[in-house]
Every structure is written in structure tokens, then in C-alpha cells.
Amino acid sequence: MRVDFALLLHATAEHIELTAIAVGIAVVIGVPLGAYLNRERFLAGPVLALVGVIQTVPSLALLGLLIPLLGIGEKPALLALFLYALLPIVRNTHDGLGSIDPSALEAARGMGMRPSQVLLRIALPLALPVVMGGIRTSTVINVGVATLAALIGAGGLGQFIFRGIAMVDMPTVLMGAIPSALLALVLDGLLAWAERRMIPAGLRAEN
């Protein structure tokens, strides 16, 4: 079977775009939310449970629920991907900040740092390995779930998978499945590299 590389590259670009936008929004919302839940701990249980319920909804069912609200195309796909990406980021941010030695935070406060400075300069850098673990998990999950976006006209590598299934054509299925798996590995590797670059030198030495 002749491979249409132009179409494959276009579908891959769509897949990356869907994943990047959804995970990016999840980071912008999830990290502050996780930090807030670490401060207001009485809310952590209910909010994490609520966000966790979304993970129990099958992805096809979630897309089906969103279609009457947002129609078909990128909007419902992005919302579904965002919802699936949110839990690992919120939970890892909350857990990472909660695992920091309180004496380090107390020392920062003793130096006259404001709460926002303690969070940004001390707490988040110390929690960064755990936070990045959540972002990597969300990214890999989203690459897989994004294949279903093709079912509602949002494009991506899932187009090949479902076309191949409909035609009972395994090479066409593999044209979508193999690049999707490779994309997940590549993005996870890039985030691992970024994590090593972002972690403070002292912590990097310990790892």
C-alpha cells in the first residue's frame, strides 16, 4: 500500500495540536488548582474525587455527551482531552507540594518571603519532579485518547485507524497506530528532557 506522507504529516500535526492545546490548558488550570488544594486541604478530597470521576467515564461516552453541547469538531475533542489531562496534573501538584519538608518552607518564611514568593521560589521548584510526572502522564494519556477525536471530525491519526477498521485493512490501521505510539514516546522523552533541565541543580544531583 502506498503511504501518503503528506496526509500522514498533516494528521500527525493535527494530533500534536490537539494534545498540546489540551495539556497546555490543563497545566495552566491544574497547577494553580493543585497548589490551592494543598493550601486549603479540606477541599482536596472532594475536588480530587470530582475530577477523578471524569477519568471513570469512557472516552467515547464523554465525547457523546459533549456533542449535543458543542457539536462536532475540535471543540468537544479539546474539552474531553482537557478533562482527561486534568486529574494527573492536579493530583501530582497537590501531592508534590504536600511532600515538601515543612522546615524548608518555614525557613523561607523566616527570611521574610511572602506566601507567593515561598510558593514560586521554594515550593514549586522542590515539587517540580512530581508535577512534571503528572504532566508527562497527562500527555501520554492524551495522545492515546486523541485518536478518538477522528470520530467527531477533529482529525488526527485516528482517521487512519478507523478508516482501516472500516475497510478491514490492517496496513491502514497501522498507519495511524504506529505513529500515535511513537508520538507518545517522543513527547514523553521530550518532557523528560525538559524536566531534567528545569529541576534545580541540587535536586538534579540527587536524582
Summary of the structure (lengths in Angstrom):
residues: 207
radius of gyration: 19.7
end to end distance: 46.6
largest distance: 68.2
contacts: 675
relative contact order: 0.14
helix: 87%
strand: 0%
